[in-house]
Amino acid sequence: MERRVEPEWLDELSANDPRAQRSRNDLRRLNALMGNAGMIANELRRAFSESALQRITEIGAGDGDFLLQVVRRLRLRNGVSPREILLVDRQFLLSEKAKHEFRDLHWNAAALESDALVYLANGAPKSNAIIANLFLHHFSDARLCELLKCAAGKTDAFIALEPRRSAFAFFFSKQVGFIGCGPVTRNDAPVSVRAGFANREISARWPDHENWNLTERPAGLFGHLFVARRKS
């Protein structure tokens, strides 16, 4: 299956549109079924000691619920200095409730309303880790190369979970209505799979292979995991 990037309905809807709100709820359910938060948490634990992990940036973060599920699974103890979460998205979606939930887990969360590529290219602070969940597949090959180049200069670890582009995943992407997903998600799920990744396609676009350890593999039934860790 050739990679094809097309617009997704959710990206065109306002934050307050009921169809967008339903689709974000659908994505929470799909993330839970795919086990994405647990996989990201596992990779963060492999990459960092508890004391070293002080700042995480998520690009394409939406309302922050996904990263909230990640840090719950990390179960980090409160450190001397406050840990920091930066949530980057084109829409400001972080609720006060979510900010309080992050704080209860000993993280200070801030939402930044920005295009991820613009943010990384223009003065983003360095983070221990940058994560992307079901986000990179929105980018054409040229823009993805640019995004990854900018990200490599801003972090020591880049972790992404994306749709796996395969006939198996595509078939099941067309069945999401059977688990209660609404019309926006029913449209966007197969679009996402066609724009997803296989083999070592993200690694091939990473800007520096000499100074980074790169891992790329299938993850679960439908996911595709990419991890870049700077060599010490």
C-alpha positions in Angstrom: 0.0 0.0 0.0 1.5 3.3 -1.1 1.6 6.1 1.5 -1.0 8.8 0.8 -1.6 11.9 3.0 -5.1 13.4 2.8 -7.0 15.8 5.0 -8.9 14.4 8.0 -12.3 15.8 9.0 -11.3 16.3 12.7 -8.5 18.7 11.7 -11.1 21.0 9.9 -13.6 21.2 12.8 -13.7 23.8 15.5 -12.9 22.6 19.1 -16.5 23.2 20.2 -18.1 21.3 17.3 -20.0 18.3 18.8 -18.7 16.1 16.0 -15.1 17.0 17.1 -15.9 16.4 20.7 -17.3 12.9 19.9 -14.3 12.2 17.7 -11.8 13.0 20.5 -13.8 10.7 22.8 -13.5 8.0 20.0 -9.7 8.6 19.9 -9.5 8.0 23.7 -11.2 4.7 23.2 -9.0 3.7 20.3 -5.8 4.7 22.2 -6.9 2.6 25.1 -7.6 -0.4 22.8 -4.3 -0.1 21.1 -2.4 0.3 24.4 -0.6 3.4 23.2 -0.1 5.2 26.5 1.5 2.1 28.1 3.9 1.7 25.2 5.0 5.3 25.3 5.4 5.1 29.1 7.6 2.0 28.7 9.8 3.8 26.2 10.2 6.8 28.5 11.2 4.4 31.4 13.8 2.8 29.1 15.2 6.1 28.1 15.4 8.0 31.4 16.0 7.5 35.1 13.2 8.9 37.3 15.3 11.9 38.3 16.4 12.7 34.8 12.9 13.0 33.3 12.0 16.6 34.0 10.3 17.9 30.9 8.2 16.2 28.3 6.8 18.0 25.2 3.9 16.4 23.2 3.3 17.7 19.7 -0.2 17.4 18.3 -1.3 17.0 21.9 -5.0 17.7 21.6 -6.6 18.2 25.0 -3.7 16.5 26.8 -5.6 13.4 27.8 -3.2 11.0 26.1 -0.1 12.4 27.9 -2.1 12.4 31.2 -2.6 8.6 30.7 1.1 8.3 30.0 2.3 10.0 33.2 -0.2 8.1 35.3 1.5 4.9 34.1 5.0 6.3 34.9 4.0 6.6 38.6 6.9 9.0 39.3 7.5 10.2 42.8 7.5 13.9 43.5 10.9 15.4 42.8 12.7 18.4 44.4 12.0 20.5 41.3 8.6 20.5 39.5 8.4 18.4 36.4 7.0 20.1 33.3 4.6 19.1 30.6 4.3 21.2 27.4 1.3 20.4 25.2 1.6 21.8 21.7 -1.5 21.9 19.4 -3.0 24.3 16.9 -6.0 24.6 19.2 -6.0 25.4 22.9 -7.8 22.4 24.4 -6.3 21.9 27.9 -9.0 22.1 30.6 -8.5 23.3 34.1 -9.5 19.9 35.3 -6.7 18.3 33.3 -4.2 20.8 34.6 -5.2 19.9 38.2 -4.9 16.2 37.4 -1.4 16.7 36.0 -0.5 18.7 39.2 -1.8 15.9 41.4 0.7 13.6 39.6 3.5 16.2 40.3 3.6 17.7 36.8 3.0 21.3 35.8 1.2 21.3 32.5 1.0 24.2 30.0 -0.7 24.3 26.6 0.9 26.2 23.7 -1.3 27.1 20.8 0.9 26.7 17.8 1.7 24.7 14.7 4.2 22.0 15.8 6.7 22.7 13.1 6.6 26.4 13.7 7.0 25.9 17.4 10.0 23.5 17.1 11.7 25.8 14.5 11.3 28.9 16.6 12.6 28.9 20.1 11.1 25.9 21.6 12.9 25.0 24.9 14.8 21.7 25.0 12.9 18.8 26.5 14.1 15.4 27.8 11.6 13.8 25.5 9.3 14.9 22.6 6.4 12.5 22.0 3.9 12.3 19.2 0.9 10.0 19.2 -1.0 9.5 16.0 0.3 12.7 14.7 3.3 12.3 12.3 1.1 10.7 9.6 -0.5 14.1 9.0 2.8 15.3 7.4 3.9 14.9 3.8 7.4 13.4 3.4 9.0 16.8 2.9 7.4 18.4 5.9 8.0 15.3 8.0 11.8 15.5 7.3 11.7 19.2 8.3 9.8 18.4 11.5 12.1 15.6 12.5 15.2 17.8 11.8 13.8 20.5 14.1 12.8 18.0 16.8 16.3 16.4 16.9 17.8 19.7 18.0 15.3 20.1 20.9 15.4 16.8 22.7 17.4 13.7 23.8 14.6 11.3 22.9 11.9 11.4 20.3 9.1 8.8 20.6 6.2 8.4 18.1 3.4 6.0 17.8 1.7 6.0 14.4 -0.9 4.0 12.5 0.7 1.0 10.8 0.1 1.1 7.0 -1.0 -2.4 6.1 -3.9 -4.2 4.6 -4.7 -5.7 8.0 -4.9 -2.4 9.7 -6.8 -0.8 6.8 -9.5 -3.5 7.0 -10.0 -3.0 10.7 -9.9 0.8 10.4 -13.1 0.5 8.3 -14.8 -1.4 11.1 -14.5 1.3 13.9 -18.2 2.0 13.7 -18.8 -1.4 15.4 -17.2 -0.1 18.6 -19.3 3.0 18.6 -17.2 5.5 16.7 -18.9 8.4 15.1 -18.9 9.5 11.5 -15.8 11.7 11.8 -13.7 8.8 13.1 -15.2 6.4 10.6 -14.0 8.7 7.9 -10.6 9.5 9.4 -9.5 6.1 10.6 -8.8 4.6 7.1 -7.4 8.0 6.0 -4.9 7.7 8.9 -3.9 4.2 8.0 -3.2 5.1 4.4 -1.0 7.9 5.6 0.7 5.7 8.2 4.1 4.0 8.2 5.8 0.7 7.6 9.2 -0.8 7.8 11.8 1.9 8.6 10.2 4.8 6.8 10.5 7.3 9.7 14.1 6.3 10.4 15.0 7.0 6.8 13.8 10.6 7.4 15.6 11.1 10.7 18.4 13.7 10.1 21.3 12.1 12.0 22.0 8.4 12.1 25.5 8.7 13.5 24.7 10.3 16.8 21.3 8.6 17.5 20.1 5.1 18.3 17.0 4.5 16.1 14.4 1.8 16.7 11.4 1.3 14.5 9.0 -1.6 14.6 5.3 -2.7 14.6 3.6 -2.1 18.0 0.6 -4.1 18.9 -1.9 -5.0 16.3 -2.3 -1.7 14.5 0.5 0.6 15.6 4.0 1.6 14.4 6.6 2.7 16.9 9.6 4.9 16.3 12.1 5.8 19.0 15.2 8.0 18.5 17.6 8.2 21.5 20.7 10.5 21.5 23.9 8.5 22.0 25.6 9.4 25.3 
